Amino acid sequence: MLFNSYVFLLLFLPLTIIGYFGLNHFQKPQLAKGFLLGMSLWFYGYFRPSYLLILIVSILGNYALYRFLKFPNRKQSLRKTVMIFGVLLNVGTLGYFKYLDFLFKELNLILHTDIPLLGILLPLGISFFTFQQLGFVIDSYRGETGNYSFLDYALFVSFFPQLVAGPIVTHGEMIPQFQDPSKKRFQTDNFAKGCVYFILGMSKKLLLADAFGRAVDYAWMTIDYLAPADVLIASLSFYLQIYFDFSGYSDMAIGLGKMLNLDLPVNFDSPFKAITIADYWKRWHVTLTRFFTKYVYIPLGGNRRGVARTYLNTFLVFLISGIWHGAGTGYILWGISGGIGLIVCKALASLLEKIRKNKLGAAFLWFLTAAYVSIFFSFFRAEDAGLGLQFFARLLPSVSAGAHGILSDIPKVMFDFSGLGYTMQRVQAPLCVLFYAMALLIAIRMPNVREIVFHFRYTALQAIGLAILFLLCFLSLSGVATYIYFNF
Amino acid sequence: MKSLSEKQKKKGSASKFLAILFACIGAVLLLLMVLVIVIDPFFQYHAPLSGFPYVIDDQLSQNPGLARNTTYNAVSLGSSVTTDYHITWFRDLFGVEAVKLPYNGAYPKDLANAMEQADRSKNQLKAVFIGVDAAAYSADVAEIKYPLPKYLYDRNPFNDVNYWFNKDVLTKYVVKPLAKALLHPGESQEDPLDYYSNYPNLIYGEEHVRSVFQLGEKSEAPIPPESIREPLEKNWEANIRPMLESHPDATFYFYFPPRSILYWYQLSWQGTLDAVLYEEELLVEHLLAYDNVEVHFLQNDIETITDLSHYTDETHFDQSISYKVLCMIKDGTYRATSENYKTYIQELKELAEAYEP
């Protein structure tokens, strides 16, 4: 089920809110939790009922591992073996569903073999719920998990706001909230904040990201006709698209949690404002960075084993991150680029610090960072590194010579005014320029949704403004795009 | 305590905020819903309002409503070549009130779907006109040309939200014509049922047809005609026969529209001519077994199919030919019988094979 769908907005969400708080109101907290779990499974199964089986088996298996690791007086070596088994099981499941066909395809290409592809369907959100459980198994081995009932655990994994696209939550931040009696009563303030989060997130996704998405799709469809300027615009557009799309989704998830009095962690902290790549990675997909830091970077030695090893560890983390994001060489290149950017930032930390003290220097660094991120995100969009290189080759005059470009088409692609007559069609181009300017302004200068909610004042004007945004989103639900991040 | 309450006061009341938010959203959605239901641009709830300048240009979305909620006693089905009839022609030539339910590139399942919608109305059918694209009758029985917006076809009232709050419905089909109606009141309107009565911006003429015509690759191995028997039989059983048998009181006029000679020559070149003609033969065999069926081989009207001045491509012809189509059906000029239908097919085959473009 998509957040931005009629069934979610008109049926699922009201039912969930009423059911959960209603059951709690009648002193049935366990039933309320069970209800929330049931609704979350419905939410997930709505995409494709067979996915549910994978999710349920994964939850049962990992909970069994947890019970084993929690049992006192187990031999340490046996616990370690079981933990490693658990890690391999989770990674193996992810590998099977996400990478096996990709691996066969690449092998066939490189070795000229003919291994038949299995046509495996990727269950939505598998990367997210697998990582969450992977961390849980490791934490159980380390003795960092509390006494959790199966219901708490199953809800922690499947809680619908974060199930298919994060934020990647930890048991430590979610399960105590499920158990907290003070969070079981409907709270108007939280609900209102949740609504603000949700509507602003949905607006980012539907009103901004999807418009950029149409321009990006068009550019990649017409790759052989791109002029150099188109490549730059398409790169920037995709960076804007993925930011508004993914952060919008995270805002919606946080808002939904808030409506139920549950706090989900921040996932985006205005990454467009980052001055350096190091700064950028602290702001982009924060919960994933947190996961990799805890479960990959630090176990590899972090920065405790000298400079060279620190760089190697950084590189490995980003390589893994690239692989995690998708089965495609473009993702790997994206990960590597991100890692190299961070390593360079670490190596030049003192120089960058000096430059950023100067306003002009900071602006220059910001520009470099934004340009670099736009470039490596284009490989992400390409999925295939070869296609990404083909895209950037259009920057070379020798390759794009004679191409008439697509700039003049972009306004028509982004905004369909065909139903509104000639007058409106004439203003498409200036509107498009304004739209880009406004989106950049929102991303670079304006407070992010968390900051807006923090300082939010409940006024009639704000309510009307949000109602307008909601209505614009609601009316655009017909034929809207699917979320980019669902496949990761 | 004082500072906390001041802080709360400064932040405003969450419940009042929520009340305004939901009241605004609810009121606007209710208004839009009422507007869409009253105007009903896809005719889901009622027949077209008299005098309202409906925009009718979307077969997939508007045909089901037209089929269910207008009054008629004849249906015209088929592909794009059946779209530009004037409904007055049916009245004048056959004495029936027709509704047109064409689907571009229609497969038999598309025809069956359209009839299913028509059957949900209270209209008693006297006549059904079906333009036959024989080549489509060997498709999969469930194949449809375009995915249908199911919420406009099914009986589920809940998914009508897709209709009430659809931005395209609101902008293109409600607000724009509503503005037109308010700004130009009393302006005469075409009969909404007469939509698509001509295609705008099409160029007709031999020169144009030849400039857009692409012969395609010559086939070295023609498709064996027998290979289409099984899929055709399945389509007959699933999509055509039930239609005939559930309307014993209606006359079915199956006709092969006069596609140009270039079309037949192309089939011959591509090695599918024998298969398509065999498909026609099998279909006609089945059809002629029914008393309430007439079959018309209009593709054998050599004068029409060889005069490319009335075509825009190898398949589509102008309105003068559309009118002629109905006239030829009415007059029975090329009506098939069990005695002559094979001759019609043989003549066409010889014509196509002998043609030199």
Interface residues (C-beta under 8 A of the other chain):
Chain A: Y6 L10 T188 D189 F191 A192 K193 C195 S418 G419 L420 G421 F456 R457 Y458 T459 A460 Q462 A463 I464 L466 A467 I468 F470 L471 F474 L475 S476 L477 S478 G479
Chain B: K10 K11 G12 S13 A14 S15 K16 F17 L18 I20 L21 C24 I25 V28 L29 L32 N159 V161 N162 F165 N166 K167 D168 L170 T171 K172 Y173 K176
